[in-house]
Amino acid sequence: MKHQTRVTPRDLAQRWKLQVRRILRALYGTLEEQRRGPRWYLAPAEVTRVTAEAKRRGWC
């Protein structure tokens, strides 16, 4: 297995950012589809916290 000699924090952040985006898209996608009554519920405070963190890091 060929391994990258050095993984910079930027690489990690980039990879993480992509995953976060994918998760957010999945969450909001299901929210849109299930507007009549989502099966799961994410506390508004949690949404706000996550959004604030993302903004602080300049991801959205």
Backbone as CSV, one residue per row, in Angstrom:
resi,resn,N_x,N_y,N_z,CA_x,CA_y,CA_z,C_x,C_y,C_z
1,MET,0.843,-1.200,0.000,0.000,0.000,0.000,0.877,1.249,0.000
2,LYS,0.711,2.052,-1.007,1.495,3.281,-1.099,0.950,4.277,-0.089
3,HIS,1.836,4.850,0.693,1.370,5.759,1.740,1.950,7.151,1.549
4,GLN,1.127,8.146,1.762,1.578,9.521,1.657,2.568,9.779,2.793
5,THR,3.688,10.372,2.467,4.705,10.579,3.490,4.214,11.511,4.590
6,ARG,3.562,12.593,4.192,3.113,13.556,5.181,1.680,13.986,4.879
7,VAL,0.830,13.860,5.885,-0.544,14.321,5.728,-0.655,15.633,6.481
8,THR,-0.836,16.698,5.732,-0.913,18.016,6.373,-2.291,18.218,6.984
9,PRO,-2.370,19.065,8.006,-3.661,19.383,8.623,-4.662,19.871,7.581
10,ARG,-4.121,20.549,6.559,-4.998,21.051,5.491,-5.679,19.887,4.776
11,ASP,-4.918,18.840,4.498,-5.489,17.651,3.856,-6.598,17.067,4.708
12,LEU,-6.310,16.932,6.008,-7.289,16.372,6.929,-8.542,17.238,6.964
13,ALA,-8.331,18.541,7.071,-9.461,19.473,7.142,-10.307,19.367,5.876
14,GLN,-9.628,19.268,4.731,-10.332,19.162,3.456,-11.203,17.913,3.420
15,ARG,-10.598,16.797,3.846,-11.313,15.530,3.846,-12.505,15.601,4.792
16,TRP,-12.250,16.191,5.965,-13.292,16.307,6.986,-14.425,17.196,6.493
17,LYS,-14.030,18.283,5.840,-15.010,19.233,5.311,-15.952,18.540,4.337
18,LEU,-15.368,17.709,3.455,-16.178,16.986,2.478,-17.172,16.073,3.175
19,GLN,-16.695,15.386,4.220,-17.581,14.476,4.937,-18.693,15.244,5.633
20,VAL,-18.339,16.364,6.256,-19.339,17.184,6.940,-20.393,17.637,5.946
21,ARG,-19.934,18.104,4.777,-20.871,18.546,3.742,-21.817,17.429,3.341
22,ARG,-21.235,16.229,3.170,-22.043,15.088,2.755,-23.097,14.785,3.812
23,ILE,-22.673,14.825,5.075,-23.603,14.546,6.178,-24.697,15.606,6.228
24,LEU,-24.286,16.866,6.132,-25.272,17.953,6.177,-26.266,17.817,5.031
25,ARG,-25.756,17.519,3.846,-26.630,17.373,2.688,-27.618,16.237,2.931
26,ALA,-27.114,15.161,3.514,-27.985,14.014,3.807,-29.066,14.424,4.802
27,LEU,-28.648,15.108,5.858,-29.602,15.531,6.898,-30.660,16.451,6.313
28,TYR,-30.205,17.526,5.667,-31.153,18.497,5.145,-31.974,17.923,4.003
29,GLY,-31.369,16.993,3.281,-32.110,16.329,2.208,-33.283,15.560,2.779
30,THR,-33.032,14.806,3.853,-34.123,14.037,4.451,-35.149,14.984,5.057
31,LEU,-34.677,16.101,5.592,-35.606,17.082,6.167,-36.566,17.561,5.087
32,GLU,-36.019,17.883,3.925,-36.855,18.367,2.831,-37.853,17.295,2.400
33,GLU,-37.362,16.069,2.258,-38.233,14.979,1.811,-39.330,14.679,2.814
34,GLN,-38.979,14.787,4.096,-39.927,14.378,5.132,-40.545,15.570,5.853
35,ARG,-40.783,16.634,5.123,-41.286,17.848,5.760,-42.586,17.574,6.521
36,ARG,-43.360,16.576,6.041,-44.632,16.254,6.689,-44.434,15.665,8.079
37,GLY,-43.230,15.193,8.365,-42.981,14.635,9.690,-41.744,13.762,9.691
38,PRO,-40.584,14.369,9.943,-39.347,13.607,9.957,-39.341,12.559,11.066
39,ARG,-38.720,11.438,10.787,-38.651,10.354,11.768,-37.663,10.676,12.884
40,TRP,-36.649,11.486,12.551,-35.653,11.837,13.557,-35.785,13.316,13.884
41,TYR,-35.165,13.709,14.956,-35.246,15.106,15.357,-33.916,15.579,15.912
42,LEU,-33.414,16.658,15.344,-32.156,17.236,15.804,-32.505,18.511,16.559
43,ALA,-32.056,18.588,17.800,-32.378,19.752,18.633,-31.913,21.039,17.957
44,PRO,-32.771,22.064,17.928,-32.422,23.353,17.308,-31.093,23.899,17.851
45,ALA,-30.876,23.729,19.155,-29.640,24.220,19.764,-28.434,23.542,19.112
46,GLU,-28.575,22.255,18.854,-27.487,21.492,18.236,-27.234,22.007,16.821
47,VAL,-28.310,22.216,16.071,-28.188,22.738,14.705,-27.459,24.077,14.725
48,THR,-27.890,24.952,15.641,-27.293,26.282,15.759,-25.807,26.175,16.073
49,ARG,-25.475,25.287,17.011,-24.085,25.128,17.428,-23.227,24.648,16.264
50,VAL,-23.728,23.643,15.554,-22.993,23.084,14.422,-22.813,24.144,13.337
51,THR,-23.890,24.873,13.057,-23.834,25.916,12.029,-22.834,27.002,12.410
52,ALA,-22.875,27.418,13.675,-21.960,28.453,14.148,-20.519,27.991,14.002
53,GLU,-20.274,26.739,14.373,-18.923,26.181,14.273,-18.464,26.167,12.814
54,ALA,-19.363,25.750,11.923,-19.025,25.699,10.502,-18.710,27.098,9.980
55,LYS,-19.525,28.082,10.371,-19.298,29.457,9.927,-17.964,29.962,10.446
56,ARG,-17.687,29.642,11.716,-16.451,30.097,12.351,-15.237,29.566,11.580
57,ARG,-15.366,28.352,11.079,-14.271,27.758,10.329,-14.320,28.136,8.851
58,GLY,-15.338,28.906,8.478,-15.439,29.372,7.101,-15.837,28.283,6.126
59,TRP,-16.704,27.365,6.567,-17.112,26.253,5.702,-18.412,26.520,4.978
60,CYS,-19.139,27.543,5.401,-20.408,27.783,4.723,-20.705,29.272,4.691
